[in-house]
Amino acid sequence: DQIRGCSALLKQRLAKEAKATAFYNRGNAFIAKNDFGRAISDYSDAIGLKPAYAQALFNRAVAHRISGNAPAAISDFTAVLALTPGDADAFAGRGAAHASIGKHQESLSDLNRAIEIKPDHLTALTQRGHAYVRAHQWASAIADYSAAIAISTASVEAIYGRANVDFHAKRYEQALAQYDQVLALKPDHAHAHQRRGR
């Protein structure tokens, strides 16, 4: 297994670059097991050995965001953008992290930048749809959710988001059809079940 292999490698005398790579790879293996604490620790060790390790910074940012530490995620995404200024994924990730702590203007700015760089960025379009919902800009939200669905017809988050906008606008037939789509893709989606039952 990759964790055991990387751990064995790290016990050997390695050049700094190789050691950073081993920590990074083991961090990825921990991410795959949803062990975000150990992943963050390994990415930190990799970055300690190689401070400009953009991919390790990016993955640590994602792990921080999933773990609920938005300020740490924002800091790491910002560090990634200092190294790779045109990284649409880093803008999208930082935008989502800003949104999670109520910094909606900063979030929208980052999401707009991600979409400028990569117009078909699924995550950024979906997250910007959410941002427009929070701002009660319903038509813009529908446009972004629809664009996201055009990219991925299996995007549960975008379909559910568009269904909620339709529900809010009292377009119940359209909303219910989309809740059914969500449940076909993800049968245990509790919120879709709740809305579908109203």
JOPEJO-V134919 format. One record per residue. N is the residue number from 1. RES is the residue in one letter. SS is DSSP state (A for helix, B for strand, O for the rest). PHI is phi as a letter, one per 20 degrees, with the letter a starting at -180 (NA if undefined). PSI is psi in whole degrees, 0 to 359 (999 if undefined). Layout:
# JOPEJO-V134919
{{N,RES,SS,PHI,PSI} {N,RES,SS,PHI,PSI}}
This chain:
# JOPEJO-V134919
{{1,D,O,NA,152} {2,Q,A,f,323} {3,I,A,f,313} {4,R,A,f,318} {5,G,A,f,315} {6,C,A,f,321} {7,S,A,f,319} {8,A,A,f,319} {9,L,A,f,321} {10,L,A,f,345} {11,K,O,e,347} {12,Q,O,e,165} {13,R,O,f,114} {14,L,O,c,150} {15,A,O,f,155} {16,K,A,g,316} {17,E,A,f,315} {18,A,A,f,322} {19,K,A,f,319} {20,A,A,f,318} {21,T,A,f,320} {22,A,A,f,317} {23,F,A,f,318} {24,Y,A,f,313} {25,N,A,f,322} {26,R,A,f,324} {27,G,A,g,318} {28,N,A,f,321} {29,A,A,f,322} {30,F,A,f,322} {31,I,A,g,317} {32,A,A,f,336} {33,K,O,e,10} {34,N,O,l,28} {35,D,O,e,78} {36,F,A,f,327} {37,G,A,f,312} {38,R,A,f,325} {39,A,A,f,314} {40,I,A,f,318} {41,S,A,f,315} {42,D,A,f,319} {43,Y,A,f,323} {44,S,A,f,319} {45,D,A,f,320} {46,A,A,f,316} {47,I,A,f,326} {48,G,A,f,324} {49,L,A,e,332} {50,K,O,b,83} {51,P,O,g,333} {52,A,O,e,31} {53,Y,O,e,86} {54,A,A,f,319} {55,Q,A,f,324} {56,A,A,f,319} {57,L,A,f,317} {58,F,A,f,312} {59,N,A,f,324} {60,R,A,f,322} {61,A,A,f,315} {62,V,A,f,316} {63,A,A,f,318} {64,H,A,f,316} {65,R,A,f,315} {66,I,A,f,326} {67,S,O,f,354} {68,G,O,n,10} {69,N,O,d,76} {70,A,A,f,317} {71,P,A,g,319} {72,A,A,f,321} {73,A,A,f,315} {74,I,A,f,318} {75,S,A,f,315} {76,D,A,f,318} {77,F,A,f,322} {78,T,A,f,320} {79,A,A,f,321} {80,V,A,f,315} {81,L,A,f,334} {82,A,A,f,328} {83,L,A,e,323} {84,T,O,c,83} {85,P,O,f,339} {86,G,O,d,24} {87,D,O,e,101} {88,A,A,f,323} {89,D,A,f,322} {90,A,A,f,320} {91,F,A,f,317} {92,A,A,f,317} {93,G,A,f,317} {94,R,A,f,324} {95,G,A,f,317} {96,A,A,f,322} {97,A,A,f,317} {98,H,A,g,316} {99,A,A,f,323} {100,S,A,f,343} {101,I,O,d,20} {102,G,O,m,12} {103,K,O,e,75} {104,H,A,f,325} {105,Q,A,f,317} {106,E,A,f,320} {107,S,A,f,310} {108,L,A,f,320} {109,S,A,f,315} {110,D,A,f,319} {111,L,A,f,320} {112,N,A,g,318} {113,R,A,f,318} {114,A,A,g,318} {115,I,A,f,328} {116,E,A,f,317} {117,I,A,f,319} {118,K,O,c,90} {119,P,O,g,337} {120,D,O,d,31} {121,H,O,f,104} {122,L,A,g,310} {123,T,A,f,315} {124,A,A,f,318} {125,L,A,f,316} {126,T,A,f,315} {127,Q,A,f,323} {128,R,A,f,326} {129,G,A,g,314} {130,H,A,f,319} {131,A,A,f,319} {132,Y,A,f,325} {133,V,A,f,314} {134,R,A,f,329} {135,A,O,e,4} {136,H,O,l,30} {137,Q,O,e,78} {138,W,A,f,318} {139,A,A,f,320} {140,S,A,f,323} {141,A,A,f,313} {142,I,A,g,317} {143,A,A,f,316} {144,D,A,f,318} {145,Y,A,f,318} {146,S,A,f,319} {147,A,A,f,320} {148,A,A,f,318} {149,I,A,f,325} {150,A,A,f,327} {151,I,A,f,317} {152,S,O,c,105} {153,T,O,f,351} {154,A,O,d,18} {155,S,O,f,95} {156,V,A,g,317} {157,E,A,f,318} {158,A,A,f,319} {159,I,A,f,316} {160,Y,A,f,319} {161,G,A,f,314} {162,R,A,f,322} {163,A,A,g,319} {164,N,A,f,322} {165,V,A,f,316} {166,D,A,f,320} {167,F,A,f,314} {168,H,A,f,324} {169,A,O,e,8} {170,K,O,m,25} {171,R,O,e,69} {172,Y,A,f,323} {173,E,A,f,315} {174,Q,A,f,317} {175,A,A,f,313} {176,L,A,f,321} {177,A,A,f,322} {178,Q,A,f,325} {179,Y,A,f,323} {180,D,A,f,321} {181,Q,A,f,315} {182,V,A,g,314} {183,L,A,f,331} {184,A,A,f,325} {185,L,A,e,325} {186,K,O,b,86} {187,P,O,g,339} {188,D,O,e,20} {189,H,O,f,98} {190,A,A,f,319} {191,H,A,f,322} {192,A,A,f,321} {193,H,A,f,317} {194,Q,A,f,312} {195,R,A,f,321} {196,R,A,f,331} {197,G,O,e,350} {198,R,O,f,999}}
